[in-house]
Amino acid sequence: MFKWADTLQLKENILQIRQQYTSFQTPEIFIYALPDGLWSLSYILFIEAFWYGEKKSWIFALIIPAIGILSEIFQFSGLIQGTFDIWDAIFYIAPFIIFYGAKICYSRKKSNEKN
């Protein structure tokens, strides 16, 4: 596979780079909490596309983030099994806040441009 690198005398450089980056550890927040946030974001975007133009779409978009946060609260209080993680709660609600915050800012800017 590395015959071409050997021919160009790059094999040693490539092996050094590979060795340097194999020691990299992915932060646990990306492994455990980020997928929850991405699922939350994908649901929010789906609801927004499905209910496009409806003023109450945010209520439906809040369902999954709310369920995620409630599950974290119930885990914290011991009502359901699991380990409470504040990062999970943050990653559940952050996409909602960011998306609808940006949407509100954009709509205000757009209405100000009309006036």
C-alpha positions as CSV (number, residue, x, y, z in Angstrom):
1,M,0.0,0.0,0.0
2,F,2.8,2.4,0.7
3,K,5.0,1.5,-2.3
4,W,4.4,4.9,-3.8
5,A,5.4,6.6,-0.5
6,D,8.5,4.4,-0.5
7,T,9.3,5.4,-4.1
8,L,8.9,9.1,-3.2
9,Q,10.9,8.6,0.1
10,L,7.9,9.7,2.2
11,K,7.3,6.5,4.1
12,E,9.2,7.6,7.2
13,N,7.3,10.9,7.3
14,I,4.0,9.2,7.0
15,L,4.8,6.7,9.7
16,Q,5.8,9.5,12.1
17,I,2.6,11.4,11.4
18,R,0.5,8.3,12.0
19,Q,2.3,7.6,15.2
20,Q,1.8,11.1,16.4
21,Y,-2.0,11.1,15.9
22,T,-2.7,7.6,17.1
23,S,-2.1,8.8,20.7
24,F,-4.9,11.3,20.3
25,Q,-7.8,10.6,22.6
26,T,-11.3,11.8,21.6
27,P,-12.8,13.7,24.5
28,E,-15.6,11.8,26.2
29,I,-18.1,14.6,25.6
30,F,-17.9,14.0,21.9
31,I,-18.4,10.2,22.4
32,Y,-21.3,10.3,24.8
33,A,-23.1,13.7,24.7
34,L,-22.6,14.9,21.2
35,P,-24.7,12.1,19.6
36,D,-27.7,13.1,21.8
37,G,-27.3,16.7,20.6
38,L,-27.1,15.7,17.0
39,W,-30.3,13.5,17.3
40,S,-32.0,16.5,19.0
41,L,-30.9,18.8,16.2
42,S,-32.0,16.4,13.4
43,Y,-35.4,16.1,15.0
44,I,-35.7,19.9,15.3
45,L,-34.7,20.4,11.7
46,F,-37.2,17.7,10.6
47,I,-40.0,19.3,12.5
48,E,-39.1,22.7,11.1
49,A,-39.1,21.3,7.6
50,F,-42.4,19.4,8.1
51,W,-44.2,22.3,9.8
52,Y,-42.6,25.0,7.7
53,G,-44.3,28.4,8.1
54,E,-46.4,27.3,11.1
55,K,-46.0,29.6,14.1
56,K,-46.4,26.8,16.6
57,S,-43.8,24.5,15.1
58,W,-41.5,25.2,18.0
59,I,-43.9,23.4,20.4
60,F,-43.5,20.2,18.4
61,A,-39.7,20.8,18.0
62,L,-39.4,21.0,21.8
63,I,-40.8,17.5,22.4
64,I,-37.5,15.5,22.0
65,P,-35.3,18.0,23.8
66,A,-37.8,18.1,26.6
67,I,-38.0,14.3,26.9
68,G,-34.2,14.2,27.0
69,I,-33.9,16.8,29.7
70,L,-36.7,15.1,31.7
71,S,-34.9,11.8,31.5
72,E,-31.8,13.4,32.9
73,I,-33.8,15.0,35.7
74,F,-35.4,11.7,36.5
75,Q,-32.0,10.0,36.5
76,F,-30.7,12.6,38.8
77,S,-33.6,12.1,41.2
78,G,-33.4,8.3,41.0
79,L,-36.9,7.9,39.5
80,I,-35.4,6.1,36.5
81,Q,-32.2,4.1,36.2
82,G,-29.2,5.7,34.6
83,T,-26.4,8.1,35.3
84,F,-27.2,11.8,35.3
85,D,-24.9,13.9,33.0
86,I,-25.2,17.6,32.8
87,W,-23.6,17.5,29.4
88,D,-26.4,15.3,28.0
89,A,-28.9,17.8,29.2
90,I,-27.0,20.7,27.7
91,F,-26.6,18.9,24.4
92,Y,-30.3,18.1,24.3
93,I,-31.5,21.7,24.7
94,A,-28.6,23.6,23.0
95,P,-29.7,22.9,19.4
96,F,-33.2,24.1,20.2
97,I,-32.0,27.3,21.8
98,I,-29.4,28.0,19.0
99,F,-31.8,27.2,16.2
100,Y,-34.8,29.1,17.4
101,G,-32.6,32.0,18.7
102,A,-31.1,32.4,15.3
103,K,-34.6,32.1,13.7
104,I,-36.0,34.8,15.9
105,C,-33.0,37.1,15.2
106,Y,-33.3,36.5,11.5
107,S,-37.0,37.2,11.5
108,R,-36.5,40.4,13.5
109,K,-33.8,41.5,11.1
110,K,-36.0,40.7,8.1
111,S,-38.9,42.7,9.6
112,N,-36.7,45.7,10.3
113,E,-35.5,45.7,6.7
114,K,-39.1,46.0,5.5
115,N,-39.7,49.0,7.7
